[in-house]
Each structure stands twice: as C-alpha cells, then as structure tokens.
C-alpha cells in the first residue's frame, strides 16, 4: 500500500538524523555549599598541646567513607574550643565558618557527650544574645571513654526551652551537620 | 403524574432529568433546529442505536418515538451537510429533546470518530466529564480523579499530587495531554503532572492491559486529558468559573471563550489559582500554598470536508510550596520529627507566603495535527508537537542560596506521529501508526549541587498496528507494538576528582494486547483483556545518585537494570438490568518479571550531615492484583446512590514480601437527592438542585512489614463531605452554583500515600463555594 511507503519514507530519514544526537559535556557544578571538613580545635587553658578532632569527607555523600579522628583529653582540664568548617574540595579550601558567622542567628551547634563529667558550654553569642557554639569551653572531670556528638541545626528555635543552654530537645529546625567523635579522657 | 421535561441542547451539552416511570410506554419527542438561522430542520435521521429503530424529522423538524422502555440509549442525529451528533440518554420519564444541529458543511469527523469503535473502548475505562471538572474547580488534575474506583493519589502535602491507577504510577503510567505524551520529570513521586484540568472537557482513565497506541512505558493504564472539538457555533460562547475554598483561602478563576468563524474555529482558556497555608484539624500546615497561571489556545480549521487542521498551544506555570517541617536533614532529624506532635516550623497564623522548600515548574506545549480523509473510511493523521518543561526545586540553604534552585532541569521534547486508519466500510478497523519522541534533558549547573539525574538525550520510536472486528457476536481487538529507545547519557562521577562518564543504551520493547467484549444480553457484558508489555528502565532508575532531600535518603540507580516485563489480565463484568441499577466489577492481575523499585539497603551511610539510609533501585518478580467495584442505584425518583470499592495487593514474589507504596483499600459512597421540579419564576428557573452526601473510607495499609518503613502505616480514616448545587437557567445563560464541605467533621488523619504523613496531619475541614456562568 502506498501509504505505508509514505510512513516509511517520512520516518526513516528522521531516524538516521536523530541517532547522531549526542549531549555536550555538562558543566560540573561548583559545590560551593559543600562542607567536607569539621575541625574541633581544643586548646588547654593550662597550656600544652592543642588537640584537633576532625571529620573529613572530601568526596561528599557517596564514594569513600569519611575519616574521623577523635581525641584524647586530659582529666580535670578546661579547654577553649573552636569549631572550623571547611570545603576542602576547592583549592584553596573555602572557610564555611564565615557563612555561619554571617547567619549566626539562624544557626546553633549542640554538643552532646556520653562521658560523665565532661561538659561543653557556649562561649559566644549572636546579636540576640543567644549562643552559636563556634566558640565553646570544654571541661573534663574524671577519666573515661565515650563519644562527643556535634550537631549543627539550621533555623533552630533558639528561644525554645533549654535550647540556649545547649539542650537539643526543643530546638526543632533542620540538622545540617551531625558528627560523632570517639573521645578518651585520661 | 408525569412531568415532562425539556432538555435543551447546545451542540453536545447533555442535561438529563429523571422522573417517575417504570413501564415501556415512554415517549421521546422533540424538534431539531438548524443552529445558525434557528429554523426547523427536516429529514434529519434519528436513530436509537440500542433499539435499532429510527425515524426522520418532518417539515417542522419534529420527531417522536413511542412505547420506549426506560434505559440507557445512544441516539444519533445526522443530516446531509450537518455536523452530526450522538447523545447518551438515560431515559426515565417522557422526554422532550430540543436539538440544534449546525447546518454547516464542516466536521464530518465527529460522527466518524464517536460512532465507531475505537481501541480503547474495549478496555475498561472511566471518565470525568466537564461538569465534574467545573464542580471540582478547587482541585488539581490528579485529585479530580480520586473518587474513581481504582484511582488513588500520591501526594506531598496538598498541592502536589499524582495519580496512581491500579497500583501503577510515575514511569509506569502515561498521561496524554491532548493526545501528546506528557513530558517532564514524571518519575518523581513529588512531581505533579503539569496540566490545567480546565483545559479539558473530559479526563479518561483507561484501566486496561496495554494501551498500544499511547507510547511505550505504559504498562496498562493511561490517563487521557482531552478537550472537545470546538462546536460549529457562529456566536461567541464562553464560561467563567470561580471557586473559593476556605481552607487555604484559595481562589480559583477560570475563563473560557470559543467561537466558530468561516475562517477557523477558536477557543481560549485561562486559569489562575492562588492558595496559602492550609490547616489540618489542629494546626496550620505552613508553606504549602500554590500559585498557578495557565493559558491555552485551540484553533481548528477544516478544508473541503477532507482535511482537518488542529492547532493547540498551552502554557502552564506553577509554584508549589512544601511543608517546611517536612524538609529534614538526616535520620536523627527524622526521628526527632516523628516524636513531635506538631510539625517543626508551625506558625500560629495564616500566610500566603511561599518560601523554600518549594518548586517552580513551567510546561509549554505546542501541537499541530492534520487529519486527512483519503476516503470516508480511511484517515491519515500527522501530529507534531513540542514541549518545554522546566523544573526548579528550591531547598532551604545557607547564605542566601535558598533563592538558587537545588535542582534545575530543562527538558525539551519533540513528538512526531503518523497514523493511518482504515475501517473497510465498517467491517474491520485497522490502525497503523508510528510514534517518535526525542527528549533532551539538561541540568543547569548553577545549582551548586551535583545533579540527581544526569543530562541525557533519548530517541524513542514505536511502530504499532491494531485490528478490530466483530466476530461471533464478540468484539475483538488485537494490537502489537515495537519500540526502540536510544539513550545517550552523560553522568558526572562521584569522588574527589569529578569525571564525565558517558553511557549509550539501546532498548527494544515489544507490547501486545488482545481485547474482547461479549454481550450476554442487552443488560450484561463481559470484557476480557490480556496484554503483555515491556518497559525499559527509566533514566532515574539507572542513574539517579544523591540525596533526595524530601525523603531523607540517598537514592542510587543501577546501570545494570534490564527492562521489566508485565503480563496483565483484566476481566470486567457490567450489569445494567434496568435504569434503577447498574453494577460494574473489574478484576485485574498483573505479573511482573524484573519489577523495578526502590529498596532500602542494609547500609546506613555516614556523611558530615549525619547518617542516611541508602535506597537502591532493584529488580524483583512481583504480582499486583485487585478488584474495582462500582454500583449506582436509584432509590426513588429523587434519590440516587453510588458505591465504589477498590482492593489492591502487591507482592514481591521473589522474597514473598509486600510491595511498598501500594494504595490501601478504599470505599466511597454517595447519596444524592435531586429536585425534579424546576423552581422559580417564568424566566429564571432553578433546575436540578441537588444535595449530595458522600463518604470516603480508607483502610489501613496492612500489607506492609514493619521494617519496610520508618513508621507504621497510618490508621484507617473516614471523611464525610456534603455538597449542595443548583442551576439557574434563563433563555440566554446558565449559572451553576455549588457549596460543599470536605472533611466535614474536621478529622485529624494521615494518608499512607501522602509523603507528608511522617510529619503532619492531612487537611482539615474545608468549605468551597463555586459559581459557573455560561453564555
């Protein structure tokens, strides 16, 4: 039938044409928002070596597993703690800490410890007088083993009950960072 | 006492009335007028198909049928040089039909298409008509279909919803907008189809086995969104719909105009919607507002009764908010949210605000169709269409990046289709067609996030043929389809050094269908369909890679997936013993080889943002089966009722565990009281006033194991609704008004298929008031 021929005639050339279509190489997005590294830098107030706990995941969510380095702290010591957030997938590494400082009212870190007598207190505040957690004071008591979990909450309810003293229960918001370090107090 | 009613037709609009009568002594009489000069039309052939009796109009245009039993009838009106018309009549009382036929030599096709069997008629289908669309002016396309048996919705909040038909959704369910396969990111469970339902006159759900004509990928079910042909009316006609919904303070405005001119016929349609925060039974659901603007234009032209040209263009633009409290971080976040009674970020006040997380989606369609009658029974159709879909999804991000989309995909699609139909003088019906779809999918790199699905180019070509014939009083339809798909995919590798990795995939798919329908008697019929279809893995199933923010999980595709195969059987039984009762039951069973689904893995992945569950696309053998039952009955001449029930079960037969995300069983019932008398003054009348009470009961999804979800499925729920409507009719216009209440008792409930159920209750009580003005 003639019409079938017409069908074939129309479609075949287009078929050949389209099979040749290839996609251009995509532009790889610049993951400027990515946080690859969290460093918790602890300086003993009585002098001595600076201890850095770090969580590093250079390739983001997938790929290789993150590298977690905990720390060994001295018993009955007080440390000045500083948090540092980096995007090390870029060279030079980008300091994400600044982004948190700029939006300090919308961010708060929470510190949870499974070690008895180890406590972490806030040492900074935003314009509203609420804590942020980029600077903190860590005090140890007797020797022990356990974990410290550091959580960054985006858009928390900072005036929630107990939130300004570091209790995460009523903080609501959305978790942006949650890392756990093995810690030993000796 | 009989009360005779006048049924007034403007082209094809049907309003049917009911009154007292049970015996076979009814009359149908009426008059046929030529629409344009309003003069009587003589020699119009009128046929009652079911009775196979006919008559012709006299010189005054009058006709009459005597001694007709109550029942459902199809009547055809035809006249030389006229647009014929075919109507459905639910005859209960003596009826007067005043028909208007357009005595203009144009659209031969209406009769030809409507009058003959099309392939899908043999397959079980149900449809939402124009009045239902208007009465649900406050609903999206998907939610208009929800009351139909066997149709459920996957939702994300209230504005985002997509249909699920007999357990099939997303990649497995094809939606045809105006005959064109809807493109876009249809794979996403939180991606609504980008179609304004007001552009349609009819929305049909084909619950079949393999819709051969409608493209590869559909494994049986298809949703057809169709506008009607423009009537050959030389006057300007139009309508305005407005609906206000209290919950969400939503405004819905739609306007439509159409006119036939000797040069061409045109119709335009525009819709604007705006919703703010909704409210559940006990608290506001913030940031789930909607803003939508859409516009469509339809042009038709016929040349010498042989060539019919159609042009259609539409633009659809929407902004959809997502509940802020449902946007969560890691698995700890999910656990924190689950124990919270009220979702995080809940505000005490209403707002129209639309902040991140949200979606901005636009969809443009341009379609041209040429239909040429080689002979009266041979048609050649060419359809060309282009679609541009742009989806932007915004997440809550740091440093002002909430204004930068986290996902930004542009998809351009081009369709070309050629179809040949030959009816061999009505003895056979043969269709041969070829469909070609090119898709170009590109991520915008300005997101600053590695794309969830890669850039790709795909080319699909499908060739099909179907044959219909009545043999031994059984209607037969067979069809075969072959599809070839080529995918050129460009992915970006994960890892420290990002690399571009290319894949080239080729797939061959075969589908076939056999449909039969046997009428045992005038009142009973059986249809049996068997269909085999294959669907190649979609791009997201092969390559998705990354965090799906809304689901708090890492989703990974598998490049080694193979096409899934499905064998589906449906058996439909219809019984309409008399006008007071009808019963329809549809059994279906679908067996899958290599069913693709997202399966939770044992791995919990550690990232700097905490721990995330990992989901991977895996294949398994599966069975899906169920039954949809519906019945309609008349209690008295003013009381009507309807009951619908659907049952569905999905099983992974390889591991003997339930399939996840299957609709729970549901029951719907409604009772309508309708006044049969027109109330009012001489010129303006209130007609067919109705009170409807409806009830929807959704069972708990018990077919699920505890370890298959984060939380157990929500409890069963029951929603009661009420609707009061009336029509104000004068000689020159018609106004329809309605007021309805949904979730009348303000029940706090959660639905298994609503993604928001982990975080918040569904919508509470809501009143809607609507007005529809036609001229």
Interface residues (C-beta under 8 A of the other chain):
Chain A: X3 X4 X7 X10 X11 X14 X15 X18 X19 X21 X22 X23 X24 X25 X26 X27 X28 X29 X30 X31 X32 X33 X35 X36 X37 X38 X55 X57 X58 X59 X60 X61 X62 X63 X64 X65 X66 X89 X99 X100 X102 X103 X151 X154 X155 X172 X173 X174 X175 X176 X177 X178 X179
Chain B: X327 X328 X329 X330 X332 X333 X340 X344 X345 X374 X380 X396 X397 X398 X399 X401 X416 X418 X420 X432 X434 X436 X438 X440 X442 X443 X445 X446 X447 X448 X449 X450 X451 X454 X455 X456 X457 X459 X461 X486 X488 X489 X490 X492 X494 X495 X496 X498 X500 X545 X546 X547 X554 X556 X605 X606 X607 X608 X609 X610 X611 X612
